Amino acid sequence: MSDQFIHILTISWPLGVCIVMVAVFIILLRIWTRPKKLPYFARERLLTKTELRFFRSLRKAVQDEWEIFAMVRIADLLRVKKGAKNKRTWINKILAKHIDFVLCDRNSLKPLLCIELDDSSHERPDRMERDKFVDEAFDAAGLPLIRIPVSENYPPAELRNVIREIV
């Protein structure tokens, strides 16, 4: 090695050590602050026991005539008209809401009828307000929405008759 190189190393080694220490510190800081896992866990079930009981009766009622979808976001069923004032506000009003069940045409999957199961929570003022808004939104869109009170059983023949009257 040349004398000049050794001289430079002798003079600037503290700077080199500082640079290495800063680099190690940055790497360690990134490792320590990196989230280990995202804070999600899988739902145990898509439907409540009550909704599942209704779903089974609904499946018997519709047989192979219509497709059934559960827990569908309203924003996937309805759109806000172009040119609507405050369009983002109207979109936000439906983004986090869902419909319990949707019956669709088997070939096109066009939504034909939406079904909400109403339990005692729908008697609360906040839920009544939400339900009124949802009813008005579906009415404006021309997509039928029916509300069925929660029950111990749902005779498939009766469900089929109600559906046939609308679809």
Sequence and secondary structure as in RCSB ss.txt:
>XXXX:A:sequence
MSDQFIHILTISWPLGVCIVMVAVFIILLRIWTRPKKLPYFARERLLTKTELRFFRSLRKAVQDEWEIFAMVRIA
DLLRVKKGAKNKRTWINKILAKHIDFVLCDRNSLKPLLCIELDDSSHERPDRMERDKFVDEAFDAAGLPLIRIPV
SENYPPAELRNVIREIV
>XXXX:A:secstr
  HHHHHHHHHHHHHHHHHHHHHHHHHHHHHHHS SS S    S SS HHHHHHHHHHHHHHTTSEEEEEEEEGG
GT    TT TTHHHHHHHHHT EEEEEEEETTT  EEEEEEEE GGGGSHHHHHHHHHHHHHHHHHT  EEEEE 
 S   HHHHHHHHHHH 
